[in-house]
């Protein structure tokens, strides 16, 4: 489980990280840096990174990337449109990076994902 009563991290630090997680999930396409996320949590970047990884099990970068990919997957199924526009709208700088990340996360290309019956 999550060590909420760990002496190293007061509950307020975990609560702050949880608030940042909700912010990321609310709009993962927004440009987010470690510094910006740490400021939002009111923690130093180093402390934020340590608490974030302890709470979520992954780095903030990995979490943002997965949130963006989840949103992109939902949009692929729900909306028409090309993958390039979706990749850029999802916060990825280019379609090849998006395609690689998508395949790593879901085990198939965005086009194959869109065509897979639900």
C-alpha positions as protocol buffer text, in pm:
chain_id: "A"
residue {
  index: 1
  type: UNK
  ca { x: 0 y: 0 z: 0 }
}
residue {
  index: 2
  type: UNK
  ca { x: 84 y: 366 z: 2 }
}
residue {
  index: 3
  type: UNK
  ca { x: 287 y: 463 z: 312 }
}
residue {
  index: 4
  type: UNK
  ca { x: 71 y: 760 z: 416 }
}
residue {
  index: 5
  type: UNK
  ca { x: 224 y: 774 z: 762 }
}
residue {
  index: 6
  type: UNK
  ca { x: 587 y: 750 z: 654 }
}
residue {
  index: 7
  type: UNK
  ca { x: 795 y: 984 z: 870 }
}
residue {
  index: 8
  type: UNK
  ca { x: 989 y: 1109 z: 565 }
}
residue {
  index: 9
  type: UNK
  ca { x: 680 y: 1251 z: 393 }
}
residue {
  index: 10
  type: UNK
  ca { x: 409 y: 1428 z: 590 }
}
residue {
  index: 11
  type: UNK
  ca { x: 53 y: 1361 z: 471 }
}
residue {
  index: 12
  type: UNK
  ca { x: 35 y: 1713 z: 333 }
}
residue {
  index: 13
  type: UNK
  ca { x: 305 y: 1627 z: 77 }
}
residue {
  index: 14
  type: UNK
  ca { x: 105 y: 1326 z: -47 }
}
residue {
  index: 15
  type: UNK
  ca { x: -213 y: 1535 z: -56 }
}
residue {
  index: 16
  type: UNK
  ca { x: -31 y: 1796 z: -263 }
}
residue {
  index: 17
  type: UNK
  ca { x: 90 y: 1529 z: -505 }
}
residue {
  index: 18
  type: UNK
  ca { x: -264 y: 1388 z: -530 }
}
residue {
  index: 19
  type: UNK
  ca { x: -387 y: 1735 z: -623 }
}
residue {
  index: 20
  type: UNK
  ca { x: -122 y: 1757 z: -896 }
}
residue {
  index: 21
  type: UNK
  ca { x: -224 y: 1413 z: -1027 }
}
residue {
  index: 22
  type: UNK
  ca { x: -584 y: 1536 z: -1056 }
}
residue {
  index: 23
  type: UNK
  ca { x: -457 y: 1846 z: -1239 }
}
residue {
  index: 24
  type: UNK
  ca { x: -262 y: 1630 z: -1486 }
}
residue {
  index: 25
  type: UNK
  ca { x: -561 y: 1402 z: -1541 }
}
residue {
  index: 26
  type: UNK
  ca { x: -786 y: 1704 z: -1597 }
}
residue {
  index: 27
  type: UNK
  ca { x: -591 y: 1823 z: -1900 }
}
residue {
  index: 28
  type: UNK
  ca { x: -279 y: 1618 z: -1978 }
}
residue {
  index: 29
  type: UNK
  ca { x: -213 y: 1805 z: -2303 }
}
residue {
  index: 30
  type: UNK
  ca { x: -103 y: 2121 z: -2117 }
}
residue {
  index: 31
  type: UNK
  ca { x: 278 y: 2168 z: -2129 }
}
residue {
  index: 32
  type: UNK
  ca { x: 400 y: 2044 z: -1790 }
}
residue {
  index: 33
  type: UNK
  ca { x: 753 y: 2055 z: -1655 }
}
residue {
  index: 34
  type: UNK
  ca { x: 888 y: 1913 z: -1332 }
}
residue {
  index: 35
  type: UNK
  ca { x: 940 y: 2268 z: -1205 }
}
residue {
  index: 36
  type: UNK
  ca { x: 584 y: 2372 z: -1287 }
}
residue {
  index: 37
  type: UNK
  ca { x: 436 y: 2060 z: -1124 }
}
residue {
  index: 38
  type: UNK
  ca { x: 655 y: 2103 z: -814 }
}
residue {
  index: 39
  type: UNK
  ca { x: 549 y: 2468 z: -780 }
}
residue {
  index: 40
  type: UNK
  ca { x: 184 y: 2361 z: -810 }
}
residue {
  index: 41
  type: UNK
  ca { x: 246 y: 2120 z: -521 }
}
residue {
  index: 42
  type: UNK
  ca { x: 438 y: 2381 z: -322 }
}
residue {
  index: 43
  type: UNK
  ca { x: 741 y: 2153 z: -299 }
}
residue {
  index: 44
  type: UNK
  ca { x: 1098 y: 2170 z: -425 }
}
residue {
  index: 45
  type: UNK
  ca { x: 1147 y: 1979 z: -751 }
}
residue {
  index: 46
  type: UNK
  ca { x: 1365 y: 1721 z: -575 }
}
residue {
  index: 47
  type: UNK
  ca { x: 1116 y: 1660 z: -292 }
}
residue {
  index: 48
  type: UNK
  ca { x: 822 y: 1661 z: -534 }
}
residue {
  index: 49
  type: UNK
  ca { x: 990 y: 1399 z: -754 }
}
residue {
  index: 50
  type: UNK
  ca { x: 1059 y: 1172 z: -453 }
}
residue {
  index: 51
  type: UNK
  ca { x: 705 y: 1203 z: -313 }
}
residue {
  index: 52
  type: UNK
  ca { x: 543 y: 1168 z: -657 }
}
residue {
  index: 53
  type: UNK
  ca { x: 732 y: 846 z: -730 }
}
residue {
  index: 54
  type: UNK
  ca { x: 651 y: 708 z: -387 }
}
residue {
  index: 55
  type: UNK
  ca { x: 278 y: 785 z: -425 }
}
residue {
  index: 56
  type: UNK
  ca { x: 229 y: 682 z: -790 }
}
residue {
  index: 57
  type: UNK
  ca { x: 511 y: 434 z: -849 }
}
residue {
  index: 58
  type: UNK
  ca { x: 631 y: 624 z: -1160 }
}
residue {
  index: 59
  type: UNK
  ca { x: 798 y: 955 z: -1238 }
}
residue {
  index: 60
  type: UNK
  ca { x: 593 y: 1267 z: -1317 }
}
residue {
  index: 61
  type: UNK
  ca { x: 718 y: 1249 z: -1677 }
}
residue {
  index: 62
  type: UNK
  ca { x: 594 y: 889 z: -1712 }
}
residue {
  index: 63
  type: UNK
  ca { x: 261 y: 981 z: -1552 }
}
residue {
  index: 64
  type: UNK
  ca { x: 204 y: 1277 z: -1785 }
}
residue {
  index: 65
  type: UNK
  ca { x: 296 y: 1066 z: -2087 }
}
residue {
  index: 66
  type: UNK
  ca { x: 55 y: 787 z: -1986 }
}
residue {
  index: 67
  type: UNK
  ca { x: -223 y: 1037 z: -1916 }
}
residue {
  index: 68
  type: UNK
  ca { x: -172 y: 1189 z: -2261 }
}
residue {
  index: 69
  type: UNK
  ca { x: -176 y: 845 z: -2423 }
}
residue {
  index: 70
  type: UNK
  ca { x: -494 y: 741 z: -2237 }
}
residue {
  index: 71
  type: UNK
  ca { x: -667 y: 1058 z: -2354 }
}
residue {
  index: 72
  type: UNK
  ca { x: -542 y: 1004 z: -2709 }
}
residue {
  index: 73
  type: UNK
  ca { x: -671 y: 645 z: -2703 }
}
residue {
  index: 74
  type: UNK
  ca { x: -1017 y: 761 z: -2598 }
}
residue {
  index: 75
  type: UNK
  ca { x: -1017 y: 1027 z: -2868 }
}
residue {
  index: 76
  type: UNK
  ca { x: -900 y: 781 z: -3136 }
}
residue {
  index: 77
  type: UNK
  ca { x: -1206 y: 568 z: -3070 }
}
residue {
  index: 78
  type: UNK
  ca { x: -1455 y: 852 z: -3021 }
}
residue {
  index: 79
  type: UNK
  ca { x: -1351 y: 1104 z: -3286 }
}
residue {
  index: 80
  type: UNK
  ca { x: -1266 y: 1098 z: -3654 }
}
residue {
  index: 81
  type: UNK
  ca { x: -953 y: 1279 z: -3764 }
}
residue {
  index: 82
  type: UNK
  ca { x: -595 y: 1209 z: -3847 }
}
residue {
  index: 83
  type: UNK
  ca { x: -332 y: 1079 z: -3610 }
}
residue {
  index: 84
  type: UNK
  ca { x: -97 y: 1374 z: -3669 }
}
residue {
  index: 85
  type: UNK
  ca { x: -352 y: 1626 z: -3540 }
}
residue {
  index: 86
  type: UNK
  ca { x: -435 y: 1401 z: -3245 }
}
residue {
  index: 87
  type: UNK
  ca { x: -66 y: 1361 z: -3159 }
}
residue {
  index: 88
  type: UNK
  ca { x: -8 y: 1736 z: -3163 }
}
residue {
  index: 89
  type: UNK
  ca { x: -331 y: 1807 z: -2970 }
}
residue {
  index: 90
  type: UNK
  ca { x: -224 y: 1552 z: -2710 }
}
residue {
  index: 91
  type: UNK
  ca { x: 98 y: 1737 z: -2631 }
}
residue {
  index: 92
  type: UNK
  ca { x: 340 y: 1530 z: -2839 }
}
residue {
  index: 93
  type: UNK
  ca { x: 589 y: 1723 z: -3047 }
}
residue {
  index: 94
  type: UNK
  ca { x: 578 y: 1493 z: -3349 }
}
residue {
  index: 95
  type: UNK
  ca { x: 381 y: 1198 z: -3480 }
}
residue {
  index: 96
  type: UNK
  ca { x: 671 y: 949 z: -3480 }
}
residue {
  index: 97
  type: UNK
  ca { x: 733 y: 1005 z: -3108 }
}
residue {
  index: 98
  type: UNK
  ca { x: 359 y: 969 z: -3047 }
}
residue {
  index: 99
  type: UNK
  ca { x: 338 y: 648 z: -3252 }
}
residue {
  index: 100
  type: UNK
  ca { x: 634 y: 493 z: -3065 }
}
residue {
  index: 101
  type: UNK
  ca { x: 493 y: 587 z: -2724 }
}
residue {
  index: 102
  type: UNK
  ca { x: 144 y: 470 z: -2820 }
}
residue {
  index: 103
  type: UNK
  ca { x: 273 y: 132 z: -2942 }
}
residue {
  index: 104
  type: UNK
  ca { x: 479 y: 88 z: -2622 }
}
residue {
  index: 105
  type: UNK
  ca { x: 177 y: 169 z: -2404 }
}
residue {
  index: 106
  type: UNK
  ca { x: -98 y: -20 z: -2591 }
}
residue {
  index: 107
  type: UNK
  ca { x: 91 y: -282 z: -2791 }
}
residue {
  index: 108
  type: UNK
  ca { x: -37 y: -159 z: -3128 }
}
residue {
  index: 109
  type: UNK
  ca { x: -27 y: 144 z: -3353 }
}
residue {
  index: 110
  type: UNK
  ca { x: -286 y: 422 z: -3312 }
}
residue {
  index: 111
  type: UNK
  ca { x: -449 y: 318 z: -3643 }
}
residue {
  index: 112
  type: UNK
  ca { x: -478 y: -45 z: -3532 }
}
residue {
  index: 113
  type: UNK
  ca { x: -615 y: 71 z: -3195 }
}
residue {
  index: 114
  type: UNK
  ca { x: -881 y: 279 z: -3369 }
}
residue {
  index: 115
  type: UNK
  ca { x: -984 y: -20 z: -3583 }
}
residue {
  index: 116
  type: UNK
  ca { x: -999 y: -269 z: -3294 }
}
residue {
  index: 117
  type: UNK
  ca { x: -1360 y: -353 z: -3202 }
}
residue {
  index: 118
  type: UNK
  ca { x: -1452 y: -256 z: -2847 }
}
